[in-house]
Amino acid sequence: MTDSTLLELPPLYESLTWLTPLSEERAAHLVSFLSAPAPAEVLDMGCGWGELLLRVLTAAPQARGRGVDSAGSFIDRARQQAVTRGLPGRARFDSMPGLEVQDRPADAVICIGASQIWGPPVEDAQPLDYAAALRALRALVLPGGRLVYGEAIWAATPHPAATAPLAGRDDEYLTQDALREQIRAAGFEVVDEDRASVQEWDVFEAGYRGRFTRWLESHDADHPAAGQVRRRYEEQRAAYEEGYRGVLGMAYFCLRG
């Protein structure tokens, strides 16, 4: 999925609550796991606009949190939301490469869809380096602490129509079973695990495409960029509905260090 700054598309948060296929029910479960017993420090690696971190801090009033993301626009949104929710003194958001916080462990850590921080650049279209991410996260979780780890998996056997819109390779992701083995090898205890339903994916994908719809609704049909926006909407719809729907998955693990 790529965005064009030239088109000035509406921000993703206008159509999405989460930057991942995640229902409110599942989010509440993750927040509960991270906030009871109450942590002292919460770290969110690849926090996006910080929605999950802010909810954990709301549920754990004594906790302090730090979110890190390389996307400055997401960090700006997270800071605004911290002020809106009355959390600016307890929530810190930094726009920086995730590798720079390796020496800042916490007793509650979140990492959802951000394993690429510790692997090859996404542009290289290499397999996701789960093992490197899990080793790094193990060092960021204090002894006895908790980690919510969410990452892409193959939910079904990949085929060319599914892999073509992604990296184009069958080995880009692991299965959930293989990922569980790597998690245990990294020294984590699996408290529970699940994966996003197709319905959660449908909502996420529709929300992602919603920024194209919103753009089209706010511009004349004969706008010079309208054809490009319509094509991008259709390309994304087809990539999902005719390609990786039901094949690309997202697994969520609640772990103890």
Backbone as a ProteinNet text record, in pm:
[ID]
protein_1_A
[PRIMARY]
MTDSTLLELPPLYESLTWLTPLSEERAAHLVSFLSAPAPAEVLDMGCGWGELLLRVLTAAPQARGRGVDSAGSFIDRARQQAVTRGLPGRARFDSMPGLEVQDRPADAVICIGASQIWGPPVEDAQPLDYAAALRALRALVLPGGRLVYGEAIWAATPHPAATAPLAGRDDEYLTQDALREQIRAAGFEVVDEDRASVQEWDVFEAGYRGRFTRWLESHDADHPAAGQVRRRYEEQRAAYEEGYRGVLGMAYFCLRG
[TERTIARY]
84	0	88.7	72.2	151.4	61.4	110.5	33.7	107.1	32	91.2	70	179.8	166.4	115.6	139.3	94.8	-57.1	-126.5	-272.2	-334	-254.4	-305.4	-433.6	-421.7	-535.3	-571.8	-698.8	-738.2	-657	-630.2	-554.1	-625.9	-546.9	-604.8	-695.9	-661.9	-741.2	-882.4	-909.5	-1046	-1136.5	-1076.7	-1153.9	-1128.7	-1019.8	-980.3	-958.3	-995.2	-957.5	-820.2	-792.9	-668.4	-592.8	-462.2	-378.3	-354.3	-451.6	-442.4	-584.1	-607.9	-741.6	-770.3	-847.2	-866.6	-1005.7	-1084.3	-1217.9	-1208.7	-1315	-1320.1	-1312.1	-1375.1	-1372.1	-1230	-1160.5	-1023.7	-933.8	-953.9	-873.6	-893.3	-1017.5	-1046.2	-973.1	-966.7	-895.4	-746.6	-687.4	-545	-516.9	-604.3	-587.8	-595.9	-688.7	-703.1	-577.7	-522.8	-401.6	-285.9	-273.1	-160.8	-178.8	-301.5	-327.2	-358.2	-374.7	-405.4	-318.6	-226.6	-200.3	-139.8	-159	-119	32.3	76.3	219.8	267.5	397.1	454.8	487.1	540.4	580.8	526.2	475.3	424.2	501.8	551.8	626.3	555.4	530.6	465.7	560.4	611.9	704.1	624.8	642	562.1	419.8	404.1	276	171.3	209.7	112.4	63.5	-69.9	-121.6	-158.4	-108.3	-107.5	-237.8	-334.4	-465.4	-459.1	-389	-385.8	-310.4	-199.3	-122.8	-206.6	-278.3	-360.6	-471.7	-526.3	-630.8	-573.4	-452.2	-388.6	-364.2	-317.2	-291.5	-421	-529.2	-658.8	-702.2	-675.5	-715.1	-621.7	-499.4	-400.3	-354.7	-430.6	-407.9	-272	-200	-69	44.9	14.8	119.4	161.2	282.5	334.4	367.1	355	375	458.4	523.2	602.1	570.5	537.8	514.3	618.7	664.8	769.6	723.5	738	704.6	786.6	822.2	902.5	818.9	685.6	596.9	559.6	613.8	589.7	444.3	369.1	227.4	148.3	182.5	115.1	147.8	274	315.3	245	230	157	13.8	-50.7	-187.3	-191.1	-93.9	-89.5	-76	8.7	26.2	-102.4	-171.1	-298	-400.2	-404.7	-500.3	-467.1	-337.8	-298.6	-350.6	-343.6	-395	-546.9	-614.1	-760.2	-810.3	-737.9	-781.4	-724.7	-658.8	-605.7	-486.9	-404.2	-291.6	-155.1	-142.3	-13.3	101.6	71.4	177	222.7	144.9	176.7	210.7	186.5	211.8	313.2	418.4	522.1	529.1	533.4	541.3	661.2	742.9	865.1	865.6	898.6	916	1062.5	1092.3	1231.3	1236.7	1349.6	1364.2	1354.5	1283.4	1263.4	1391.6	1496	1620	1684	1647.6	1709.4	1657.3	1557	1503.7	1534.3	1633.6	1666	1701.8	1749.9	1793.6	1689.6	1564.4	1459	1351	1379.1	1280.2	1164	1052.3	930.6	866.4	772.4	705.2	581.7	540.3	433.9	475.1	480	528.8	427.3	411.7	323	406.5	386.9	447.8	351.5	279.2	181.1	215	245	275.8	400.7	497.9	617.7	747.5	742.8	864	969.9	929.3	1024.7	1126.2	1100.4	1198.4	1333.3	1333.3	1456.8	1497.7	1432.7	1465.6	1507.8	1514.8	1552.5	1445.9	1482.9	1384.2	1270	1149.3	1031.9	1051.7	1119.6	1140.1	1221.1	1295.1	1376.1	1293.2	1167.3	1075.6	1135.1	1193.6	1250.8	1153.4	1173.9	1087.7	1094.6	984.2	978.8	1066.3	1154.2	1248.2	1187.3	1094.2	1030.3	1133.1	1231.4	1327	1404.8	1450	1523.8	1434.6	1309.3	1216.4	1193.2	1171.8	1143.2	1263.8	1383.6	1503.4	1511.9	1487.3	1493.5	1383.7	1264.8	1154	1178	1242.3	1272.3	1359.2	1450.4	1536.5	1462.1	1349.7	1271.9	1165.7	1139.6	1040.6	1113	1080.7	1143	1105.6	1189.1	1156.9	1017.7	937.3	801.2	702.2	750.6	663.9	579.9	498.2	403.6	429.7	401.1	414.1	290.2	230.8	131.2	203.1	212.6	282.8	183.1	165.6	77	154.8	140.4	216.7	146.9	181.5	124.8	171.3	81	109	38.5	69.9	-12	-123.3	-245.9	-360.9	-403.4	-358.9	-384.7	-265.6	-256.7	-143.7	-141.2	-29.9	-24.1	-26.1	-84.2	-88.7	-55.2	-26.6	21.3	-68.9	-200.2	-289.7	-281.6	-249.7	-238.3	-104.4	2.4	135.4	170.7	111.2	146.4	131.1	22.6	11.3	101.5	164.6	249.8	394.8	477.9	617.5	639.9	535	547.2	618.9	625.1	698.1	622.1	631.8	559.7	620.2	747.1	813.9	815.9	732.9	733	691	594.6	542	548.8	534.5	524.4	378.2	353.8	221.7	214	94.9	79.1	152.8	147.6	216.9	367.3	423	567.1	606.6	521.2	551	548.3	453.8	447.9	578.1	633.8	759.7	871.8	875.1	979.3	960.1	836	807	860.1	834.5	881.3	1033.6	1091.6	1237	1302.9	1230.8	1284	1272.1	1205.3	1197.1	1068.5	965.6	836.5	743.4	658.1	548.7	423.6	357.5	234.7	118.2	58.7	-57.1	-183.2	-201.4	-307.1	-274.8	-348.4	-324.5	-452.1	-460.1	-574.1	-531.1	-618	-586.2	-710.5	-685.9	-794.8	-885.9	-1015.8	-1114.4	-1118.7	-1180.1	-1199.5	-1284.9	-1378.9	-1462.6	-1379.8	-1285.1	-1196.4	-1113.1	-1067.2	-992.6	-1080.7	-1205.2	-1295.5	-1313.5	-1331	-1348.3	-1220.6	-1106.8	-979.2	-956.9	-976.5	-952.2	-1050.1	-1176.2	-1273.7	-1234.4	-1183.2	-1139	-1019.3	-927.4	-811.1	-855.5	-945.9	-995.5	-1081.4	-1129.9	-1216.3	-1151.7	-1018.8	-953.4	-966.9	-970.5	-993	-1135.9	-1229.6	-1370.2	-1391.6	-1332.7	-1347.1	-1289.3	-1177.4	-1117.9	-1212.3	-1265.6	-1355.5	-1481.3	-1530.3	-1650.8	-1627.8	-1504.4	-1474.5	-1413.3	-1403.8	-1348.8	-1442.8	-1437.1	-1517.8	-1476.5	-1572.7	-1545.2	-1444.1	-1433.7	-1338.7	-1206.7	-1182.1	-1054	-942.1	-828.8	-720.6	-672.2	-685	-636.9	-746.2	-870	-981.8	-964.6	-919.7	-899.4	-795.2	-688.6	-584.4	-636.7	-716	-770	-865.6	-948.8	-1040.9	-963.9	-855.8	-774.6	-710.8	-661.9	-598.8	-700.5	-819.5	-925.5	-951.6	-968.7	-1001.5	-886	-762.3	-646.3	-638.8	-665.5	-661.4	-775	-893.7	-1007.6	-978	-928.6	-902.2	-789.4	-685.3	-573.4	-621.7	-712.7	-764.7	-870	-977.9	-1092	-1062.2	-974.1	-942.3	-804.3	-738.5	-603	-581.5	-543.9	-497.4	-605.2	-730.4	-836.6	-843.5	-832.8	-835.8	-702.3	-604.4	-471.2	-372.6	-368	-287.3	-363.8	-299.6	-362.7	-286.3	-343.1	-276.1	-297.9	-188.1	-195.2	-163.9	-237.1	-215.8	-178.6	-65.2	-16.9	-5.7	-56	-36.2	74.2	186.3	306.2	357.6	427	499.5	647.8	726.3	869.7	930.6
-117.5	0	124.1	211.2	331.6	451.7	566.1	689.1	791.6	876	983	1115.1	1181.5	1309.9	1416.2	1399.3	1497.8	1508.7	1399.6	1401.5	1462.8	1473.1	1524.7	1450.9	1320.4	1237.9	1266.3	1247.1	1265	1172.7	1214.3	1129.2	996.7	891.5	760	759.7	839.4	835.1	889.7	953.4	997.5	881.1	771	653.6	532.2	533.8	418	455.7	366.8	382.9	323.4	210.7	135.6	123.8	116.3	91.6	-57.5	-137.6	-282.9	-337.8	-457.9	-517.3	-556.4	-473.7	-489.2	-440	-527.6	-489.5	-421.3	-353.1	-290.8	-396.6	-510.4	-617.5	-670.2	-690.6	-740.6	-634.5	-510.2	-402	-395.6	-410.6	-407	-520.3	-636.5	-749.9	-718.3	-659.2	-625.9	-519.4	-420.6	-316.8	-376.7	-467.4	-532.3	-610.2	-682.4	-759.8	-669.6	-555.8	-465.8	-380.4	-358.2	-261.6	-323.4	-454.4	-518.9	-642.9	-643.6	-534.3	-412.6	-296.6	-171.2	-165.3	-131.5	-116	21.5	34.1	165.5	238.4	165.1	223.6	138.9	205.1	137.9	191.6	102.8	140.1	83.3	167.7	123.4	147.4	38.7	45.5	44	147	158.8	194.1	299	328.3	387.8	429.9	498.4	623.5	642.1	760.8	731.4	620.7	598.1	556.1	509.2	479.9	374.7	265.2	159.6	205.9	273.4	323.1	418.9	509.8	604.8	534.4	428.4	353.7	279.2	227.7	161.9	263.2	381.6	483.6	529.2	532.9	566.9	459.4	334.4	222.6	205.5	257.1	245.1	385.5	454.3	597.2	633.3	536.9	566.8	544.2	487.2	451.6	571.6	564.8	661.3	584.7	650.4	579.5	655.6	580.2	638.4	564.5	640.5	583.9	633.3	542	574.7	532.8	622.9	590.5	680.1	629.3	709	805.2	791.4	878	1001	1114.7	1237	1277.9	1252.8	1291.8	1210.6	1082.9	1000.6	1049.4	1083.3	1131.9	1263.5	1350.6	1476.6	1448	1353.7	1315.8	1257.3	1171.6	1110.3	1216.7	1315	1421.8	1501.8	1527.9	1599.9	1520.8	1390.2	1306.3	1296	1296.6	1293.2	1417.4	1532.3	1655.9	1648.5	1603.9	1595.4	1506.2	1399.3	1302.1	1331.1	1444.6	1482.9	1401.9	1355.2	1268.1	1324.6	1453.5	1501.1	1485.3	1488	1472.6	1329.9	1235.4	1093.6	1022.3	1084.7	1020.9	1103.3	1037.6	1101.3	1029.6	1107.4	1049.3	1107.1	1018.3	1059.3	1010.8	1101.4	1066.5	1034.9	905.3	862.7	715.7	670.8	527.4	446	336.4	253.4	199.6	181.8	125.9	214.9	341	433.5	416.3	333.1	314.9	176.1	112.1	-23.6	-32.6	77.1	70.4	125.4	130.8	187.2	83.5	-18.7	-124.5	-75.4	-147.9	-115.2	-244.3	-230.8	-351	-386.5	-298.9	-331.3	-275	-360.9	-321.9	-363.6	-278.7	-304.9	-300.9	-397.3	-393.7	-463.5	-385.1	-440.2	-394.5	-490.6	-460.2	-377.9	-391.6	-307.3	-387.6	-516.8	-598.8	-554	-483.2	-438.5	-340.1	-285.4	-197	-265.9	-396	-469.4	-557.5	-544.2	-626.2	-543.3	-605.9	-532.1	-429.9	-325.7	-225.2	-289.7	-239.7	-294.1	-289.9	-186.4	-171.6	-285.7	-358.6	-469.5	-594.8	-596.3	-709	-841.5	-841	-960.8	-1020.2	-1145.9	-1204.5	-1123.5	-1115.5	-1043	-1114.7	-1040.2	-1100.3	-1100.8	-1193.5	-1205.1	-1230.8	-1315.9	-1354.7	-1234.1	-1148.1	-1028.5	-937.8	-923.6	-839.3	-895.2	-1024.4	-1085.4	-1079	-1094	-1079.3	-937.3	-839.6	-700	-669.1	-720.1	-695.8	-763.2	-878.7	-946.1	-857	-783.4	-692.3	-567.8	-536.9	-418.6	-446.6	-573.9	-611.3	-645.6	-573	-601.6	-742.2	-805.3	-939.6	-942.8	-1039	-1051.3	-957.3	-877.5	-782.1	-847.3	-765	-814.1	-750.5	-826.6	-778.8	-817.8	-721.2	-750.8	-742.3	-856.1	-864.7	-904	-818.1	-846.7	-838.3	-939.8	-937.6	-1015.2	-978.7	-1043.9	-1188.7	-1273.5	-1416.2	-1461.9	-1581.3	-1646.7	-1721.4	-1681.4	-1750.3	-1867.8	-1869.9	-1979.2	-1987.2	-2094.6	-2113.4	-2001.3	-1928.3	-1817.4	-1866.5	-1785.2	-1816.4	-1689.3	-1697.2	-1579.9	-1457.6	-1475.1	-1358.9	-1289.3	-1366.3	-1308.5	-1240.6	-1300.7	-1245.7	-1130	-1124.6	-1020.6	-878.7	-843.8	-707.1	-680.4	-784.1	-771.6	-771.7	-858.9	-862.7	-958.6	-1033.8	-1124.8	-1254.2	-1291.2	-1412.5	-1491.1	-1623.8	-1710.9	-1711.4	-1673.3	-1680.2	-1545.2	-1451.3	-1320.2	-1329.4	-1417.6	-1431.1	-1576.1	-1596.7	-1728.8	-1764.5	-1890.3	-1929.2	-1895.1	-1899.5	-1870.1	-1973	-2098.2	-2202.5	-2179.3	-2144.8	-2121.3	-1996.6	-1895.9	-1775.6	-1805.4	-1887	-1924.1	-1991.5	-2075.5	-2141.3	-2039.3	-1938.6	-1836.1	-1752.6	-1726	-1649.7	-1724	-1852.5	-1931.7	-1943.5	-1953.7	-1960.9	-1832.4	-1721.3	-1592.9	-1574.5	-1667.5	-1662.8	-1607.2	-1597.5	-1547.6	-1663.5	-1640.2	-1731.1	-1681.6	-1768.6	-1731.6	-1745.6	-1630.9	-1631.6	-1662.9	-1594.8	-1631.4	-1574.7	-1622.1	-1579.8	-1594.5	-1517.9	-1525.1	-1455.6	-1461.3	-1384.3	-1311.7	-1202.9	-1119.2	-1200	-1176.2	-1243.2	-1176.1	-1245.2	-1184.7	-1059.3	-1059	-940.1	-821.2	-845.9	-737.7	-686.3	-777.5	-736.3	-655.1	-697.5	-624.6	-480.3	-461.8	-326.6	-244.9	-306.8	-237.1	-195	-287.9	-257.5	-152.1	-161.6	-61	75.9	78.6	204.4	261.3	175	221.9	282.6	216.1	270.2	393.8	412.7	526.1	659.4	666.4	794.8	831.7	731.9	760.7	807.4	739.6	778.2	920.2	953.1	1087.2	1192.3	1160.6	1255.1	1278.4	1169.4	1182.6	1260.5	1242	1312.4	1462.7	1501.6	1642.9	1713.4	1644.1	1704.4	1680.7	1770.2	1756.3	1631.7	1572.3	1449.9	1472.6	1596.5	1624.3	1680.7	1668.5	1711.9	1633.4	1697.5	1627.9	1499.2	1491.5	1372.1	1270.1	1299.5	1210.7	1071.1	1063.3	932.2	850.6	916.2	845.8	794.1	875	833	715.4	722.5	610.8	483.3	495.7	377.7	319.8	406.2	357	287.8	342.9	277.5	138	127.8	-0.5	-97.7	-50.2	-138.3	-196.8	-112.4	-161.4	-258.5	-226.3	-317.2	-452.3	-452.2	-577.4	-655.9	-585.5	-653.8	-731.9	-672.4	-739.3	-842.3	-800	-888.7	-1001.8	-977.9	-1080.3	-1141.2	-1097.4	-1144.2	-1201.6	-1116.7	-1168.8	-1180	-1152.5	-1169.5	-1315.9	-1337.9	-1472.8	-1544.3	-1484.6	-1546	-1472.9	-1341.5	-1261.1	-1247.1	-1281.4	-1272.3	-1180.2	-1156.4	-1080.4	-1155.3	-1201.4	-1275.4	-1182.4	-1198.9	-1119.6	-1213.8	-1186.6	-1268.3	-1183.5	-1234.1	-1174.9	-1257.4	-1193.3	-1264.5	-1211.9	-1299	-1258.4	-1283.6	-1190.4	-1201.9	-1289.2
0	0	0	-97	-102.2	-113.9	-64	-67.4	-151.8	-219.7	-298.4	-227	-190.3	-123.6	-219.8	-349.4	-446.8	-449.2	-420.3	-425.1	-298.7	-192.7	-66.1	-26.5	-19.4	21.2	166.4	202.9	343	433.5	556.4	648.3	673.3	694.8	719.9	841.8	943.9	1066.3	1048.3	936.6	911.5	871.2	829.5	789.4	877.7	952.8	1032.6	1178.1	1267.8	1407.8	1431.9	1365.4	1386	1254.7	1264.1	1146.5	1127.9	1165.3	1158.4	1160.9	1108	1119.3	1263.6	1332.3	1476.2	1514	1574.2	1619.8	1755.7	1794.4	1925.9	2035.7	2013.8	2114.1	2133.5	2025.4	2036.9	2100.7	2060.9	2119.4	2270	2315.2	2458.8	2531.1	2469.1	2528.6	2540.7	2438.1	2442.1	2547.7	2555.4	2656.9	2796.8	2817.4	2948.5	2984.9	2889.7	2915.6	2956.4	2891.1	2916.4	3041.6	3082.2	3189.3	3324.9	3334.2	3462.4	3479.9	3575.7	3669.9	3601.8	3664.2	3601.7	3581.8	3462.8	3438.3	3484.6	3501.2	3530.1	3400.5	3303.4	3176	3062	2960.1	2841	2721.1	2638.7	2519.1	2397.8	2298.2	2175	2058.6	2002.4	1889.9	1759.3	1676.9	1556.2	1592.2	1673.6	1738.1	1645	1522.8	1438	1506.4	1508.7	1577.8	1723.7	1778.3	1922.2	1986.8	1909.3	1966.4	2076.7	2053.6	2155	2279.1	2260.8	2374.9	2459.2	2396.1	2470.3	2547.6	2490.4	2562.3	2682.1	2668.3	2782.9	2894.1	2859.4	2961.2	3027.7	2953.5	3012.7	3111.8	3077.7	3164.9	3284	3274.9	3382	3419.8	3504.7	3530.6	3588.5	3645.7	3703.5	3604.2	3490.9	3395.1	3311	3263.9	3167.2	3039.9	2924.7	2800.4	2700.8	2614.8	2506.5	2377.9	2274.9	2143.5	2045.6	1960.6	1864	1725.4	1630.2	1491.5	1401.2	1284.1	1190.6	1108.1	1112.4	1033.1	1115.3	1077.7	1151.8	1157.5	1049.1	1048.3	1149.7	1166.7	1266.5	1408	1430.8	1562.1	1595.2	1498.2	1520.6	1565.2	1498.6	1534.8	1676.2	1709	1841.7	1949.9	1927.3	2026.2	2043.5	1933.9	1942.3	2022.7	1998.4	2069.5	2218.5	2251.8	2392.4	2464.6	2398.7	2458.3	2471.3	2364.9	2365.8	2478.1	2507	2608.6	2747.3	2760.7	2890.7	2935.1	2840.3	2873	2833.4	2803.4	2751.9	2850.6	2981.8	3079.8	3099.7	3049.5	3068.8	2939.6	2826.7	2697.1	2618.5	2579	2497.7	2363.8	2257.4	2123.5	2050.7	1996.9	1928.5	1784.3	1695.4	1554.3	1533	1525.3	1515.2	1474.2	1421.8	1392.3	1519.6	1512.8	1630	1690.4	1611.1	1661.8	1767.6	1773.2	1868.3	2010.3	2031.5	2167.4	2221.6	2167.8	2210.6	2358.8	2418.9	2558.1	2654.5	2612.6	2695.9	2723.4	2802.6	2828	2912.2	2904.8	2980	3027.8	3122.3	3171	3089.7	2998.2	2902.8	2767.4	2668.3	2535.7	2430.7	2330.4	2217	2090.6	2004.6	1871.2	1775.7	1699.1	1605.8	1464.7	1379.8	1240.3	1221.1	1312.5	1304.9	1312.5	1286	1292.3	1193.4	1089.1	988.3	1045.2	1163.2	1226.9	1236.2	1261.3	1284.9	1166.6	1054.7	939.3	820	703.4	582.7	547.2	474.5	433.2	355.8	377.9	308.8	158.2	111.6	-32.7	-93.7	-9.7	-61.3	-87.7	-44.9	-68.5	-22.1	96.6	155.6	258.1	297.1	400.7	529.3	600.6	726.5	829.3	894.9	989.6	1129.6	1151.7	1281.7	1392.9	1365	1468.7	1519.6	1429.3	1470.7	1554	1513.3	1588.4	1728.3	1738	1868.4	1961.6	1907	1991.2	2046.6	1960.8	2004.6	2106	2082.2	2174.3	2308.7	2306.2	2434.5	2521.5	2460.8	2536.8	2583	2518.8	2554.9	2660	2687.7	2788.1	2918.3	3024.3	3152.6	3201.3	3283.1	3333.7	3397.3	3354.8	3403.2	3337	3243.1	3174.4	3067.5	3001.1	2901.6	2765.9	2662.8	2525.8	2446.7	2378.1	2275.7	2142.1	2077.5	1949	1841.4	1744.4	1632	1502.8	1420.8	1296.1	1185.2	1063.1	946	937.8	892.8	873.7	746.2	704.8	602.1	674.4	650.4	708.3	621.8	498.7	404.6	311	236.6	145.7	42	32.4	-64.3	-207.8	-294.6	-437.3	-513	-642.8	-716.6	-708.7	-713.8	-707.6	-572.7	-466.7	-333.1	-312.1	-361.8	-335.6	-429.3	-547.3	-645	-590.9	-518.8	-467	-346.6	-292.5	-175	-222.7	-170.4	-213.7	-329.4	-366.6	-479.3	-447.7	-319.4	-283.7	-178.3	-186.9	-94.2	45.7	58.5	188.1	259.8	217.4	281.7	428	458.9	594.1	639.4	770.5	829.7	852.3	883	932.8	1081.7	1136.6	1279.4	1364.5	1323.9	1400.6	1400.8	1285.1	1277.1	1355.5	1354.8	1432.2	1582.2	1625.6	1766.6	1810.4	1724.4	1757.5	1774.9	1687.4	1699	1825.3	1860.3	1982.5	2104.9	2112.5	2226.6	2226.1	2108.4	2098.9	2146.5	2134.6	2179.9	2330.6	2398.7	2543.6	2599.5	2518	2565.3	2599.4	2697.7	2728	2655.8	2582.7	2512.2	2609.8	2645.7	2734.5	2655.6	2545.1	2451.3	2314	2216.5	2078.8	1998.1	1893.2	1802.1	1674	1574.1	1453.5	1405.3	1335.3	1286.4	1196.1	1211.2	1126.2	989.1	895.6	763.9	776.9	868.5	888.3	936.1	1026.5	1070.1	953.1	868.4	749.4	654.6	636.5	546.3	592.7	723.2	777.8	757.6	783.6	767.4	622.4	531.5	390.6	338.5	379.9	339.1	392.9	516.7	573.5	501.2	461.1	385	252.3	185.2	57.8	79.1	201.7	229.5	202.5	212.7	185.1	37	-50.6	-192.6	-214.5	-149.6	-161.9	-111.8	0.1	56.2	-36.9	-98.2	-193.6	-311.1	-365.4	-480.8	-444.7	-322.6	-281.1	-265.9	-240.8	-216.5	-337.9	-451.2	-572.5	-689.8	-786.8	-907.7	-985.1	-1053.2	-1129.5	-1240.3	-1289	-1396.5	-1345.8	-1215.6	-1160.3	-1228.8	-1258.5	-1330	-1263.2	-1132.1	-1062.1	-1035.2	-1072.7	-1038.1	-1097.3	-1218.9	-1281.5	-1208.7	-1165.8	-1091.9	-958.8	-889.1	-760.5	-778.6	-881.2	-906.8	-938.1	-1014.6	-1047.2	-921.4	-835.6	-712.8	-622	-615.5	-538.1	-593.9	-723.5	-785.5	-774	-787.7	-773.5	-633	-532.1	-394.5	-367.2	-418.4	-399.5	-461.8	-584.8	-655.5	-588.7	-544.6	-479.1	-358.5	-284.6	-165.4	-199.7	-262.2	-282.9	-380.2	-476.4	-575.2	-552.5	-445.5	-420.6	-282.7	-186.7	-57.6	49.4	17.9	117.3	163.9	292.6	347.9	341.9	275.9	265.3	356.3	343.1	434.7	565.7	674.8	805.8	898.4	1014.5	1120.4	1250.3	1311.3	1437	1553.1	1662	1783.3	1897.9	1960	2070.9	2195.6	2307.3	2438.8	2505.6	2537	2580.7	2713.9	2787.2	2906.9	2887.3	2937.2	2924.3	3033
[MASK]
+++++++++++++++++++++++++++++++++++++++++++++++++++++++++++++++++++++++++++++++++++++++++++++++++++++++++++++++++++++++++++++++++++++++++++++++++++++++++++++++++++++++++++++++++++++++++++++++++++++++++++++++++++++++++++++++++++++++++++++++++++++++++++++++++

